[in-house]
Amino acid sequence: MSYVDEKLESFHNLCRQKGLKITPQRTEIYKALLESKEHPSAEMVFEKIRHLLPNISFDTVNRTLNTLNDMGAAFIVEGSGDVRRFDANLENHQHFKCINCKKIFDFSHKTFDNIAVPENLLGNFKVLRAVVYIEGLCKSCQEIII
């Protein structure tokens, strides 16, 4: 069984657990997200799958991506005010965003995997997620700009 097939099977099980129907639209949107290395926006996912599902609307793609985030099958890559970008890679990893070309790159740094939450937060808040997000210029943009 391929990586994508395993992830789709897990996704379908998660949909059942959450009481959500397994629709062709949900499946194709999730699959597009899984196969992308670009951390796509809703528009990017829409452009990728609309030839497979010609009657799908942008609104359906956008709502489904938000549902994937809400159910824990994907997450929104937090950032600096651009359009929301999504990631189906739930393994521990961090993101680097180029402020020029807007590409988002995965990287892994073990020290960031288990960030210690400050004690004063633990008494007042329930921390659900701690992420590291770094911005700068990618190699290609450095060569253009510098």
KADA-V508489 format. One record per pair of residues at least 24 apart in sequence whose C-alpha atoms are under 10 Angstrom apart, sorted by the first residue. I is the first residue (numbers start at 0). J is the second residue. D is the distance in whole Angstrom. If there is no record, write none. Layout:
BEGIN
i=I j=J d=D
i=I j=J d=D
END
This chain:
BEGIN
i=2 j=33 d=9
i=2 j=34 d=10
i=3 j=29 d=10
i=3 j=30 d=7
i=3 j=31 d=10
i=3 j=33 d=7
i=3 j=34 d=8
i=4 j=30 d=9
i=6 j=30 d=9
i=6 j=33 d=8
i=6 j=72 d=10
i=6 j=87 d=10
i=7 j=33 d=9
i=9 j=72 d=9
i=10 j=67 d=9
i=10 j=70 d=10
i=10 j=71 d=10
i=10 j=72 d=7
i=13 j=70 d=8
i=13 j=71 d=9
i=13 j=72 d=8
i=14 j=67 d=9
i=14 j=70 d=8
i=14 j=72 d=9
i=16 j=70 d=10
i=17 j=70 d=7
i=19 j=66 d=10
i=19 j=70 d=10
i=23 j=52 d=9
i=24 j=48 d=9
i=24 j=51 d=10
i=24 j=52 d=8
i=24 j=55 d=8
i=24 j=59 d=8
i=24 j=60 d=8
i=24 j=63 d=8
i=25 j=59 d=9
i=25 j=60 d=8
i=25 j=63 d=6
i=25 j=64 d=9
i=25 j=66 d=9
i=25 j=67 d=9
i=26 j=63 d=10
i=27 j=51 d=8
i=27 j=52 d=9
i=27 j=60 d=10
i=28 j=59 d=10
i=28 j=60 d=7
i=28 j=61 d=10
i=28 j=63 d=7
i=28 j=64 d=7
i=28 j=67 d=9
i=29 j=60 d=10
i=29 j=63 d=9
i=29 j=64 d=8
i=29 j=67 d=8
i=29 j=72 d=8
i=29 j=73 d=8
i=29 j=86 d=10
i=29 j=87 d=8
i=30 j=87 d=9
i=31 j=87 d=9
i=32 j=64 d=9
i=32 j=73 d=8
i=32 j=85 d=7
i=32 j=86 d=7
i=32 j=87 d=6
i=32 j=88 d=9
i=33 j=73 d=9
i=33 j=85 d=10
i=33 j=86 d=8
i=33 j=87 d=5
i=33 j=88 d=7
i=34 j=87 d=9
i=34 j=88 d=10
i=35 j=85 d=10
i=35 j=86 d=8
i=35 j=87 d=9
i=35 j=88 d=10
i=36 j=86 d=9
i=36 j=87 d=10
i=36 j=88 d=9
i=36 j=102 d=10
i=36 j=103 d=9
i=36 j=104 d=8
i=36 j=105 d=9
i=37 j=84 d=9
i=37 j=85 d=9
i=37 j=86 d=9
i=37 j=101 d=10
i=37 j=102 d=7
i=37 j=103 d=6
i=37 j=104 d=8
i=37 j=105 d=9
i=38 j=74 d=10
i=38 j=75 d=9
i=38 j=76 d=8
i=38 j=83 d=9
i=38 j=84 d=6
i=38 j=85 d=5
i=38 j=86 d=5
i=38 j=87 d=8
i=38 j=88 d=9
i=38 j=94 d=10
i=38 j=102 d=8
i=38 j=103 d=7
i=38 j=104 d=8
i=38 j=105 d=9
i=39 j=75 d=10
i=39 j=76 d=10
i=39 j=82 d=10
i=39 j=83 d=8
i=39 j=84 d=5
i=39 j=85 d=6
i=39 j=86 d=7
i=39 j=102 d=9
i=39 j=103 d=9
i=40 j=64 d=9
i=40 j=75 d=9
i=40 j=76 d=10
i=40 j=81 d=10
i=40 j=82 d=7
i=40 j=83 d=6
i=40 j=84 d=4
i=40 j=85 d=6
i=40 j=86 d=9
i=41 j=65 d=9
i=41 j=82 d=9
i=41 j=83 d=8
i=41 j=84 d=7
i=41 j=85 d=8
i=42 j=82 d=9
i=42 j=83 d=10
i=42 j=84 d=10
i=43 j=84 d=9
i=44 j=84 d=10
i=44 j=85 d=10
i=76 j=103 d=9
i=76 j=130 d=9
i=76 j=132 d=9
i=77 j=130 d=9
i=77 j=131 d=9
i=77 j=132 d=8
i=78 j=103 d=10
i=78 j=132 d=7
i=78 j=133 d=9
i=78 j=134 d=9
i=79 j=132 d=10
i=79 j=134 d=9
i=91 j=130 d=9
i=92 j=130 d=9
i=92 j=131 d=8
i=92 j=132 d=10
i=93 j=130 d=7
i=93 j=131 d=6
i=93 j=132 d=6
i=93 j=133 d=8
i=94 j=130 d=9
i=94 j=131 d=7
i=94 j=132 d=5
i=94 j=133 d=6
i=94 j=134 d=8
i=95 j=131 d=9
i=95 j=132 d=6
i=95 j=133 d=5
i=95 j=134 d=6
i=95 j=135 d=7
i=95 j=136 d=9
i=95 j=137 d=9
i=96 j=132 d=8
i=96 j=133 d=6
i=96 j=134 d=5
i=96 j=135 d=6
i=96 j=136 d=8
i=96 j=137 d=8
i=97 j=133 d=9
i=97 j=134 d=6
i=97 j=135 d=5
i=97 j=136 d=5
i=97 j=137 d=5
i=97 j=138 d=9
i=97 j=139 d=10
i=97 j=140 d=8
i=97 j=141 d=10
i=98 j=133 d=10
i=98 j=134 d=6
i=98 j=135 d=6
i=98 j=136 d=6
i=98 j=137 d=8
i=98 j=140 d=9
i=99 j=134 d=10
i=99 j=135 d=8
i=99 j=136 d=7
i=99 j=137 d=8
i=99 j=139 d=10
i=99 j=140 d=7
i=99 j=141 d=9
i=99 j=144 d=9
i=100 j=136 d=8
i=100 j=137 d=8
i=100 j=139 d=9
i=100 j=140 d=7
i=101 j=134 d=10
i=101 j=135 d=10
i=101 j=136 d=9
i=101 j=137 d=9
i=102 j=136 d=10
i=102 j=137 d=8
i=103 j=132 d=10
i=103 j=133 d=10
i=103 j=134 d=9
i=103 j=137 d=9
i=104 j=133 d=10
i=104 j=137 d=9
i=105 j=132 d=10
END
